[in-house]
């Protein structure tokens, strides 16, 4: 556990690095921040922070940059999400107020998020109120099979599936466990549960479980009302140096609806932040996702958020995402 002084040094390093994009040295911290300690003490604190994995030295210079662990502690220790200014709130209200239908609301929201955060924005269409009624696994011939998803509205979706060497009894057990896990859940809730399910089955059945969950997530993501709209992709160019050679994989990931749905799937009514390698998708290991749920009610819920480099202005981004989510929820409730 870090003491208050080391936390103050870490906050100063994160803040300076976000602003300057340059590694931060002890002299700069003493000059810019009222830490009320000597440069030697700051250097000792920085050495302790580096040893514990909160900061790292990218080059042989004296400067340090935050690690994913450092950003996580910084975000977790934010006393509160700062409120937007009156001008910012008025701008958001004016931008969204003229929307004429759901498509227009989503389009305006993704443009607004991209503009106010200078990140890549993602907005999921509100899900229909149907819930999962049944999941079924059917063997067609040998290793060929089908996974079927049936919702409470009676819609049946299916995908082909490689069953490998799994026995019929194993498939029946897998089907029963999936139904126990998912029945009665909204599609958003089902998507959240599916991510962790394969790790709970026996190792020999894990390949089949991974395939089943991937197909179920794909079925959920291809629902027209589960699609995700992306905007502001050009903002990535501003941070190309921070992604190094990883920009192309990030762009490719942002084109996949299943990936986007997973990124947004864990968002709650409050702001959720996933930093670097906390993201399940390997292409986003140097990116952060800030997301929040929105909707008129629990029956019509979706998520919105942004993707950007781990070196992002977390307080401002979190405030903007939360504010936009609340305004959109209000507009939907009034409509």
Secondary structure, 3 states (H helix, E strand, C coil): CCCHHHHHHHHHHHHHHHHHCCCECHHHHHHHCCCCCCHHHHHHHHHHHHHCCCEECCCCCCCEEECHHHHHHHHHCCCCCCCCCHHHHHHHHHHHHCCCCHHHHHHHHHHHHHHHHCCEEEEECCCCCCEEEEEEEEEEECCEEEEEEEECCCCEEEEEEECCCCCHHHHHHHHHHHHHHHCCCEHHHHHHHHHHHHHHCCHHHHHHHHHHHHHHHHHHHCCHHHCEEEECHHHHHHHHHHHHHHHHHHHHHHCCHHHHHHHHHCCCCCCEEEEHHHCCCHHHCCEEEEEEEEEEECCEEEEEEEEEECCCCHHHHHHHHHHHHHHHHHHHHHC
